[in-house]
Amino acid sequence: MPLIKSVLEAAVLQAVERLYSGQSTKVQFAKDLSTAIDSYIRSATIIVPPGQAISNSSGPGTTVSPSPPAQIT
């Protein structure tokens, strides 16, 4: 699935609101923010289109068909 910026914005806003309301410390804010960014990035689905340069244990080459959708783990 594509990255949805509004999801990240909502998580960041929630972390900021918790900090300003006194419900969160600077350390907790940093944790909340890093979790929001990590979750946002991991929500992406990656597909490598045909013709992209790749390198693996067999050596360099190019993709010949789209890769199956993959999630970042």
Kinemage of the C-alpha trace (Angstrom):
@kinemage 1
@onewidth
@group {chain A} dominant
@subgroup {mainchain}
@vectorlist {calphas} color= white
{ca met a 1} P 0.000 0.000 0.000
{ca pro a 2} L 1.270 3.501 -0.647
{ca leu a 3} L 2.452 5.651 2.221
{ca ile a 4} L -0.402 7.777 3.559
{ca lys a 5} L 0.975 11.058 4.861
{ca ser a 6} L -2.134 11.893 6.899
{ca val a 7} L -1.559 8.783 9.054
{ca leu a 8} L 1.941 10.002 9.969
{ca glu a 9} L 0.673 13.547 10.556
{ca ala a 10} L -2.006 12.271 12.947
{ca ala a 11} L 0.503 10.222 14.954
{ca val a 12} L 2.962 13.132 15.160
{ca leu a 13} L 0.201 15.536 16.184
{ca gln a 14} L -0.927 13.140 18.913
{ca ala a 15} L 2.637 12.919 20.253
{ca val a 16} L 2.998 16.718 20.232
{ca glu a 17} L -0.358 17.199 21.971
{ca arg a 18} L 0.640 14.710 24.692
{ca leu a 19} L 3.916 16.594 25.209
{ca tyr a 20} L 2.306 20.046 25.412
{ca ser a 21} L -0.478 18.853 27.701
{ca gly a 22} L 2.057 17.524 30.197
{ca gln a 23} L 1.010 13.894 29.654
{ca ser a 24} L 4.393 13.065 28.130
{ca thr a 25} L 8.074 13.714 28.845
{ca lys a 26} L 10.669 14.662 26.238
{ca val a 27} L 11.960 11.088 26.312
{ca gln a 28} L 8.462 9.664 25.817
{ca phe a 29} L 7.843 12.203 23.036
{ca ala a 30} L 10.995 11.009 21.245
{ca lys a 31} L 9.828 7.397 21.603
{ca asp a 32} L 6.324 8.257 20.344
{ca leu a 33} L 7.758 10.158 17.379
{ca ser a 34} L 10.219 7.424 16.424
{ca thr a 35} L 7.462 4.803 16.695
{ca ala a 36} L 5.207 6.892 14.441
{ca ile a 37} L 7.943 7.229 11.804
{ca asp a 38} L 8.927 3.557 12.028
{ca ser a 39} L 5.292 2.427 11.658
{ca tyr a 40} L 4.784 4.813 8.738
{ca ile a 41} L 7.809 3.489 6.848
{ca arg a 42} L 6.982 -0.153 7.562
{ca ser a 43} L 3.443 0.336 6.211
{ca ala a 44} L 4.806 0.655 2.652
{ca thr a 45} L 4.474 -2.092 0.089
{ca ile a 46} L 7.528 -2.322 -2.157
{ca ile a 47} L 7.304 -3.544 -5.768
{ca val a 48} L 10.413 -3.557 -7.967
{ca pro a 49} L 9.426 -2.863 -11.606
{ca pro a 50} L 10.932 -4.795 -14.525
{ca gly a 51} L 14.293 -3.607 -15.830
{ca gln a 52} L 15.642 -2.394 -12.483
{ca ala a 53} L 19.305 -3.065 -11.800
{ca ile a 54} L 19.837 -5.557 -9.002
{ca ser a 55} L 22.716 -7.372 -7.412
{ca asn a 56} L 22.474 -10.653 -5.552
{ca ser a 57} L 24.622 -13.698 -4.799
{ca ser a 58} L 24.602 -14.586 -8.516
{ca gly a 59} L 26.030 -11.179 -9.415
{ca pro a 60} L 24.581 -8.074 -11.053
{ca gly a 61} L 21.576 -8.196 -13.353
{ca thr a 62} L 18.168 -6.683 -13.990
{ca thr a 63} L 14.656 -7.656 -13.011
{ca val a 64} L 12.576 -9.256 -15.760
{ca ser a 65} L 9.138 -8.931 -14.175
{ca pro a 66} L 7.611 -6.980 -11.305
{ca ser a 67} L 8.462 -8.385 -7.918
{ca pro a 68} L 5.691 -9.670 -5.715
{ca pro a 69} L 4.581 -7.045 -3.186
{ca ala a 70} L 6.904 -7.004 -0.170
{ca gln a 71} L 6.598 -5.373 3.240
{ca ile a 72} L 9.505 -3.831 5.141
{ca thr a 73} L 10.209 -5.830 8.287
